[in-house]
Amino acid sequence: MTPPPRARVVMVSAGFWPAVGGAERQALELSRALRARGVEVLVLTRRVGGAAAREEVHGVEVRRLRVYGTGALDSLCFLFGALGWLLKHGGAYDAFHAHLAGSPALAAALAGRWLGKPVLVKLGGGRGIGELSASSRTALGRLKLRLLTLLRPRFLAVVKDLAEEAREHLDGADIEVLPNGVDTERFKPVTSAWKEELRQELGWSGTIFLYTGRLSWEKRLPWFSGLWIKATEGKDATLVLVGNGDEEIPENSRVRLMTSVDDTAPLYAAADVFVLPSVSEGLSNSLLEAMASGLPVLASAVGGTAETVRHDENGLLFNVDDEAEAAKQIQRILNGNELRTRLGTAARLEVERRYAIARVVDRVLELYTDKA
């Protein structure tokens, strides 16, 4: 009996590994998970700096297209470059999957309509600060959103909050809520002995509050760092902030900064609490990775975070800008070993139930073959 042909998919993303934003990370994780299922994945992305035009990243084939200039010129270069590549080579593939509603999405949607291929467009970012909101503020951006609506790809929103915003900007579009997925085998709780070994390697002691992600304004890390120092005064605790970005954060003996690392799993395994004090969120990959690692979460009650973390069940939440409430929750989780254990166990179970990458891949594979 002849085996079924191997599915072939083009991922179209303005950025890809080693860029470390949420869209780039999720594009990589999804590509790796699809590869594990036998899907042939090719990533089409921008070529910046000294990156190779063709390479393999974690087992995934990557083609990088040259772009020129910055801003709108950069976006137009990638739009027409990606469109040309897809029209020339896309007939050999079964589906196109674009990440974010920018030039990659428009290129994929145009080529998909011409070639008769299913097109998925994954929306990202938090309400009011993501791609949809930014596009709606300019004439070219509004034109792009209008074209995307007319071309009718299938839009995937990671949380209900983002789907609701998308319906405001993409009137009549087909929008499905499909969360980010996390590799529950790579991100998982570890034994106390392994945890202690990791902490010794990192030079960590006391209670470790951990943040991983972009150091950008919407994460409000300077604000959180200041109130955290006051709330934990006299305690053996350290706040570790891991990432790259433009935000300047004062560092001292109790607030440590680390640049981004390729593998964050050991950091989650060695930490005690994960923090996410953002002003707006879609669905943070770091949040899901921390929960999968069995960490209790301390976060602002916004967007997808509020949909994922239930206060006092699998994490602790505070209202945006409520310093008194944030300080109270910091002290609760700092002083409650049993509370941290209970919340962390529930967080892991929540990820297994709703956010395991295998569940996400199951649905994506269905959508790749849906030509409706």
N, C-alpha and C positions, 0 to 999 in steps of 0.2 A: 504494500500500500504506500503510495507516494505521500510524504509528509506535507502539511500545509506550508505555503511559502512564508518566509520570514518577514514580519512586518517591518516597514522602514518609515522613519519619522524624522522630520527636520525641526529642530528647536531653533527658534529665531530670537535672539536676545541682544540688546545693545551692549551689554557687558557680560562677561563670563569669568570664570576662575582664571587668574588669582584675585579678581575683584571680589570684595567680601560683603556687598550689600545683600539684602534679603532676597531680591529677585535672582541675583546671580547664584546664591547658595542653593535656592530651591530648584533652579534650573539644573544645577549639577546633581543634586540629590535625586531628582526625578529621572534624569538621564541615566544615572548609575542603576537605579532600581529597574528601569525599563530594560537596560542591557542585561540585568540578571534574569529577566523574564524571556530573553531571547529576541528582543526587539533591536533592530539596527538603528542607532541614533546618530545623527550628525548635527552638531551645533554650528549655527551660522551667526557670527558675531563681528564686532568691530575690531580692527587691527590698530592698536595704539602702541606707542613706544617701540621697543625692540622685539615685540612679540612675533613669533613665527607665523607665516601665512597658513601653514597646516601643521597640526600637531595632535597628539593624543593626550588627553587629560583624564587621569583616573580611569582609563579604559574607554573613554568616549572620544570619538573623532571630532575635531574642531577645525572649522575653516574661518579664518579671520580676513575680513574685507577692509582694504585701505580706505580711510576717511581723511578729510582735509578740513582745516579751520576748527572753529569752536561753535557752540550754540546751534543756531538754525542751520548753518552751513554743514556742520558735522552731521546733524540729523538728516538733512537732505541727501548728503553723500551716502549715508548708510541706507536710506530708504531706496534710492535708485539702484545702488549696488546690490542690495538684498533682493529687490524685485527682479533685477536682471538675472541673478544667479538662480532664483527659484523658477523663473519662466524657462530658463535653459535646461536646468537639471531636475526640477521638481516633479516632472512627469514620472520619474522612477520611484517616487516616494508615495506613501499611502496617506499621509496627513501632515499638516503644518501646525506647530504649536508655538505661539508667540508669548513672550513674557513682558508684561506691561503694555498699556494702550498708547504706545508712541510709534515712532517710525517702524520698528519691527512688526508691530501689529498691522499697520497699514500695508506694508509690503506683503505680508503673509496673506492678508485678506484679499488683496488684489490678485495675487498669483493663484490663490485657492479658487476664487471665482472663475478665473480664466481657464484653469486646468481641471476644475470640477473636483477639488480635493476638500475634505473636511478641514476646517480651521478652528483651532481653539485659541482664545486670547485670555491669558491669565491676568487679572487685575490685581494690583498691589497698592501698598501704602495705606495710611490712615485717613479717615474722613477729614477733608479740608486741607490736607497737606500732600496728597498723592498725585499721581499722573492725571486723573480725571479733573481734579480741582485746578491744577496748574493749567491744563489745556483750556478749560472753560474761561480763563481770564484773557486769552488772546484771540485775535481773529483767525490766525492760522490754526490755533489749537481747536477752536470751535468747528472750523472746516474739517479738520481731521476727524473729530468725533462724529460729525454728520456723515462723512464718507464711511466710517466704520459701521455706523448704524445701517446705512443703505446696503453695504456689502454683506451684512448679516452673518458674521462668524458667530460661534458660540462663545459667550463670555463666561469666565469662571471667576467668581468672587470668593475670597478665602473665608469671609465671615458675612453674616447677615447685614451688619452695619455698612459694609462696603457695597453690598448688593443694592441696598436701599439708595445709597448715593449714586451708584451707577445708573439706576433707573431714572434719576433726575437729569442725567446728562445724555443718556443713550435711550431715547424714547422708543419703546416698542421692541427693544433688543431682547434676544434670548440669553438670559442670565441665570446661571446655576451656582449655588453655593457649594464649593468643594474646598475643604481646608488644605493647608500645607500638610505635608506628611513628614514624619521623622523616622529614622532608622532605629527601631527599638532594640536591635541587637548591638549596635555600636554605642548607643546612649542608654545606659542601664545602671541600676544601683550596684554598688560594689561592697565587698565585705569590709568590716571595720579594720582588719589588718591591711588590706590593700589601700584603703583610704589613708591610713596613717603613713604608709610607705610613700604614697604620692605627696602627702603634706610635707614630709621630710625632704623630698626632692625639691619641692617648690620653696621651702623655707617658710611655710605657713604654720601659725599656731593660733590658739584661741578660736573664737567664732568667726568664720569667714563669710562675709556678705559679698556676693559676686555679681558683676554685670559683664556681659559680653555683647558686642555689637558696635555700631557706628558711634563715634563721639561727636554727635551733632546736636543742634539746639533743641530739637523736639524731644530728645531723651531727658533733658533737664537735669543733667548730672551735676553741674555746679550747685544748683538749688538743693538737690538731694544730699550731696556730700556735706553741705553746711549743716543741715538739720540732723543728719546722721551723726556727725561728730558730737553735737550737743546731746543727742538722745542716748548715746553710748558712753558718755563721759565716765571715766573710772572703771570701765569694763575691759576685759581682754578680748578685743574684737578688732577686725581689720576689714576695710572696704577695698576690694580689688576691682578695678575697672579695666577691662580688656578690650582693646579695639583701636582703630585709627580714625582720625577725623580732625576737623578744624576747631572743635570746642576746646577752650583752655580750661583745665581743671587743676586747681592747686593741689600739689602732692605733698604729703608729710609722712610721719612715721605710722600713721593710722589709715591713710588713704594712699593706696599704691596704684600706679598706672603700668600697664603692660601693653605692648603692641600686639596686634592680631597674630594668632597662631593658626597653622593649618588644621590642627586637631585639637578641638576644645573639649573632647570627652574627658580627658584626665583632669581638666580644671573643674568641671561639674562634679566629678567623682570626689575631688578633694575638698570641695566647698561645703558650706552648711546651709546657706540661704541664697536664693537668686532674687535680684531686684530689677524692676523695670518701671521707673517713675515717669514714663512718657506723657506728653500732653495729648498725643493721639497715636493710635496703633491700628494696623490691620490685624495680621496674625503673625507675631514674631517667631521666626525660626528658633532663636535663642530661647525663648520662653518654652517652646515645645521640647527642645533638647534638654533643658534643665528639668522639666517635669518628668520626662522619660528617664532621666538619671536619678529620680527619686528625691529631688530637691523641693522643699517648700518654697513658695513664691510670695514675694512682697511687692505689690505693684499698684499703680494708679488704675482706677476703675474706668477705663476708656476703651472704646472700640472692641476689637476682637479679644483683648485681654479680659474685659468684663464678661464676654460670652464664654470664655474658656475657664477662667478662675472663679470659683464660687467661694465667697468669703466664709472663712471658718470651716470649710469643707475640704478643699484641696489647695488652699492658699489664703493670703490675707490681702485685702484691698483697702485703699483709702481714696478719698475724693481728690481730684486735681486741686493743687494749691492749698489744701488743708494741712498746714504744717503740724498742728496739734494732733490731728488724727494720725498722720504719718508717723510722728514720733511715738505715739501710743502703740502702734502696730510694730514698730521697730523694737520697742522694749518688750512687748509680748513675746515676739519670736526669739529675741535674744535670751530671755530668761526662761523659756519653756522648752526644755529638751523633749518632753513627751509630746508637746504641741508640734514641734518640728517633725518628729517621727510620724505622727498621725497625718499631718498635712502632706508630707513627702510620699507616704505610701498611697494616699488617695490620688495624688498628682500622677504617679506612675500608672495607676489603674485607669485614670481618665484618658491618658495618652494611648494606652493599649486598646481602649474601647473605641476611641474616635479618631485618632490621629496617626496611627501606624501607617508607614509609607505603603505597605502592601494593600491596605484598603483604598488608598488614593489611586494607586496604579491600576487596581481592578476597574475603577470607574473610568479612568483616562483611556484605558484600552477599549472599553465599550464605546467611548465617544470618538475614538479614532476611526472606527468602522461605521459610524452613524452618518449617512450621507443625506439625512433629512434637512 
